[in-house]
Amino acid sequence: MARPIVVTGAAGFIGRNVVAELNRRGEDEIVLVDELGKDEKWKNLVGLRYEDIVSPEEFLGLLEDGNFADARSVIHMGACSSTTEKDADYLLRNNYQYTRVLANWCESHEVRFVYASSAATYGDGSDGYSDDDAVTPELRPLNMYGYSKQMFDAWALKQGLLSSIVGLKFFNVYGPHENHKGDMASMVLKSYEQIRCDGFVRLFKSYDPQYKDGEQLRDFVWVGDAVDVVLHFAEQEYGAPGGLFNCGTGKARTWNDLASAVFAAMGKEPKIEFIEMPEVLHGKYQYRTEAQMEKLRKAGYKRAFTSLEDGVREYVAFLERRSA
């Protein structure tokens, strides 16, 4: 029997796409870890090939009982990803403490560990977007979600674990199978749905005089590229170099660019309305994100990233097929 690959958050957005790509590469000895709850997230599992699925709590019990010690890798995409989550203790348990347990287990059993960090750790970006180890402990996230990710990054660095485990700071990832995320879904999906329903896209006004409405900047990442980076590291054997790496394109684009790309992919003329930003986001909003990518390139990742226009075109085609 082949050694298993463990994917946590496997019914979530990036996790689901990781499993699908593993299947495409001929892998089906995969253990999925996730909580399906009562929403439609289970639909993300349809069509996937895997060995078993267990809850996050059950998975920890299985590890304590000596299971999965022969795993090739643990790909830890599971987390609470809501940037507006107010329950700090919940975020600590899910995003910090749980990740610590998995990282320590992988180290003690010599299993390759790749986990999801976040660009939310960079806060307002005033300190830049460098993934250099010297910068990591000094970052100041704007919300508790970002801080929960930052706590683990800083802990792993202090423990010396980043010499062997890999953390990926995902920027604004978009693509198929994110419908279950609701308000946390990408603006590509929201724009597509708004255009189909209302004929126009709503974007937040800018409250920073440096940026005109819609000219706020983000580093938008096609999910296929994010998955490829994950597997670039996860398919390496335990003992291969680790580190904390940005996963973006290195090229910031505006919200207007994104909306225009969706309109173009749908064959429509752009129509954008600017709306007030919710009070909960005031003071916690990133006006510009752009990944510094030199460290990832030096680690051996060579593939070019998909342009915003090409990624949006592919995603809209997927959405059109699903709605036909």
N, C-alpha and C positions, 0 to 999 in steps of 0.2 A: 504494500500500500504506500502511495506517495505521502511524503510529509505534508501536513496541512498548512495552509495559510489562513490566518485569522484576520478578519476585517470587522472592526467595530464601527457602529454607526452605519451598518451595511444597507439599511433601508433608507438612509438619508441621501442627500443630494450627491455629494462627492463620493461617499462610500458606495452607493449603488452603481455609479459609473465606474468605480474601481473594479467592482465585482464583474460587471459586464465586460470590461476590457480583459480581465483575467480569463474569463470564459472564452473570449475571442482568441486569446493566446493559447488555448487548449487546457486551461486549468479548471478543474471542478472539485478538487479536494480542498474545499474552502469552508471554514466555519464562520457563520455570520453571527454577530453579536448586536442586538438592538432591542428596543422596546417599541412594539408596534402601536400600542395605545388603542384609541377608539376612533381615530380619523382614517384617512384614505392612504396613509403611508404604506400600508401593506401592498398596495398595487405596484409599488416600485420593485417588488420581488418577483413579479410575474415574468416568466421567461428566463430567469436566471438559473444556472446550475450550481448547486452547492451541496455539501455533505450534511449540514445541520444548522439550525438557528437556535440561539439561546439568549436569554435576557442578560443584561449587564451584571445583575446580582448573581444569577446562576453561574455566569462565566467565572466570577471570582471564586465561587465555591468549587468549581471544577478544577481551577488552578491549584487551590489549596489541597485538593485530593490527588494531585499529581498528574492531571491530564494535560495534554498538549505540550509536554516537555520536548517533543520532537518537532515542534512547529518550525517551519522555515522562516516565518516572519509574522509579526503582529503589526497590522496597519491600523492605527488608532485614529479614526475619523469621528468617533462618537463624542458628542459634547452637547451642551446647551448653547446654541449659536445665536440666541436672541440678544441683540445689542441693547434692547430696552428692558431686559429682565431685571426686576427690582429685588428679587430674593437672593441676597448675597451669599447666604449659607448654602442654598441650592447650587449656585454657581461654583462655590468652593468645592463642594462634594463632587460635582460632575466633571468640572474642567481642571481642577488642581489635584485633589486628593486621589481620585480614581486613576488619573494619569500617572501619578507617583507610584501607585501600587503596580501598575502594568510595567512601567519602566524598570522598577527594581526587579520584578519577576523575570523580565526579559534578560536583564543583565546577569542574574544569577543562573539562568538556564542557557545563556549564550544564544539568544534568539534575536534576530534583527528587529529593531523597533523603529517605526516611522510614525510620527504623530503630527496632528494638525495644530499649528499655532495660528496666528492671525495678524493681519496688518493693523487691526484695532489696537495692538500693543503700542503703536507709534503715536497715539494721542493726536494732537492737532498738527503734527508734522513739523513743528518749529525746530525740532532737533534732527530733522532729516529722516531718511528711510534707509539707513545703513543697517545691515544685519551683522556687522562686525561684533565680536564678542565683547569688546571693550565698551560698546554703546549699550548693550542689552540691559544691564542693571540700572541704567540711568533713565530709561524710558518712563513716560508718565501718561498712561492711558486715560481716555476721557470717560469711560464707563466701566461698570463692574465686570462686564463680559471681557473686555480687553484686559482688565487687571487680572482676572482669573487665569487668562492665558499667559500674561506676563509673569505671574507668580511661578508657574511651572517652568517657563524658559529660564528665569533667573535661578531657580532651585537646581535645575539640571546642569546649568553652567557651573554653579558653585560646587556641585557634587562631582564634577569632572565627567559627567555622563555624555556630554556633547562630543566627546572624542569618538563615541561609538554609536549613539542613537542619532536620529535625524528628525529635526523639527522643521516644518514648512510654514512660513508666514504667508498664507493665502491672501491675496488682495481681492478685488471684486469679481468673484467667479460667477459665471452665468452658463446656462445650457439646459438640456433636457433633464426631466425628472426632479424638478425643484418645486412643483406645484404645491406640495404639502407644506411648504415653508410659510405660506400665508404672507403676512406683512414683511417677513424677512426674505422673500423671494427677490430675485434680481429685478432691476428696473427694465431689463429687456423683456421679461415676461409681463411685467405690469404694463409696459408701453403697448405691447401687442394686444393685451386684453382691453386696454382703454381705447385703442384705435378701433378694434372690432365692435366695441359697445357704444362708444361716444363719438368716434371720428377724430379725436384729438388726444394729446398727451399732456398730463399735468406734471410740472416740475416745480420744485421749491424755489421761491425767490432767494436771492442772495442777500445776506445781512452783513457782508463784508465788502467795503468799498473797493477792495482790490479785484473783486470778481463781479462781472455783470450777471444778471439773471441767466441761469442755464450754462454759464461759463465755469462753474465749479468743476474741478478736475478729479478724475479717478483713473486708476490703472485697472482696466477691465480684462479679465482672463477667461478665455474659452475653456470649458470644463475638460475637454479632451486634452488640452495642454497640461492642466493641473494634474490629471490622472497620469499622464506620461511622466511627469516629474516624480510623482509618488512612486511609481513602479520602477523608475530609474534607480532609486535608492533601495526600495523594498526587495528587489530581486538580487541585490548584492548580499553576499554571505555575511554572517556575523563576524565582526572584526574589521570589516571595511570601514574607512573613515566616516565619521559622522559630522554633525554640525547643525547650526541653525541657519536656514536659507530663506530668502525671499522667493515667493512664487508669484511673479507678476510678468508683465511684458516689458517693463522698463520704459514704457511710453504712455504718459498720461493723456487722456482724452476728455472732452467736455461732455456734460449731460446732453447738450444740444447735439453733439456728434452722435451720441447713442440714439437719441430719439430719431434723428434724421436717417440713421442706418436702418432702424426698424421700419420707418415709413417707406424707404426705398425698397427694402426687401418685400414689403407688402404691395408695392406698386402704387403708392399714394403720395400726394404732396404733403410736406410737413405742416402740421398745425399744432402749435404748442401754447399752453396756457400756464402762467406762473401763479402759484398759490402760496399762501402763508405756510411757514414751517411750523409743525406742532411744537407747543411749548416745551415738551419733554426733550426735544433735540437741541434747544437753544443752549449754547455753551458746550455742547457735546458733539458738534458736527465737524467732520473733516472737510475742509474746503479744497484740499489738494492731496492726492496720494500718487506716488510714483516709485515703484520698486527699484532699488539699486541691484543690478543683476550680476555684478562682477564675481561675487563669491560663488554663485551657482555655476557660472561658466568655468571658473577655475576648478570646481569640483568634478568637471567632466561632462556636464550636460550641454550638448551642442545644438540640439534642435531649435529651429526658429519658432517663435510663437505666432499664433494665428492673429491676423489683423482683426480689429473690431468689426469692420464691414463684412469680412468673410465669415467670422463666427456668427454674427447676427443673421446673415443670410442662411447659414446652415440651420440655425436654431429656429428661425421663422418657418423654414421649409418643414422641419420636424413638427412644429405646432400646427401648421396647416394640414399635414397628413393626419394628425391626431384628431383634428376637429372636422375632418371631411366626413 
